[in-house]
Amino acid sequence: FRTGDPAVESELFKIGADRAKRIIALSRDDMRPQEADALMLRQVLSLRGVVSGSEDRQPNLVVELQDVDNKHLIDLISLKKEVLVTHDFIGRLMVRCAREEGLATVLEALMTFKGPEFYFQEWPELIGMTFEDIYTRFTD
């Protein structure tokens, strides 16, 4: 593992951020939301300097924020990114679980390491086939 300041471009080059396909930027939980989000903004600005180039070479970036009011600041930066406001997301998810009986059980099954797993792979030869045809092609 490497340590350093993720808001400093030279540190990001050390860890290969310029060659990354995916980057997850997690917010610090030991700071007030405004301070943590300001740090995330600096980090995303630094990442923009490191991964600048054609849009198809930019990594998929997921940014965690703590305050939904700061989301628009991250949206101003031109990178391929998804912004996740954890408090907002968790709150909406809890309300949804309260309204939909069994949803919490489904989410627990999907997001834990118990039971079946998901694997992603592209299968161009399956494009245009029905689900039934695809299902019968695989033995397990």
Beta strands, then each sheet from edge to edge (+ up, - down):
strand 1: 22-25
strand 2: 60-65
strand 3: 81-85
sheet 1: 1+ 2+ 3+
end
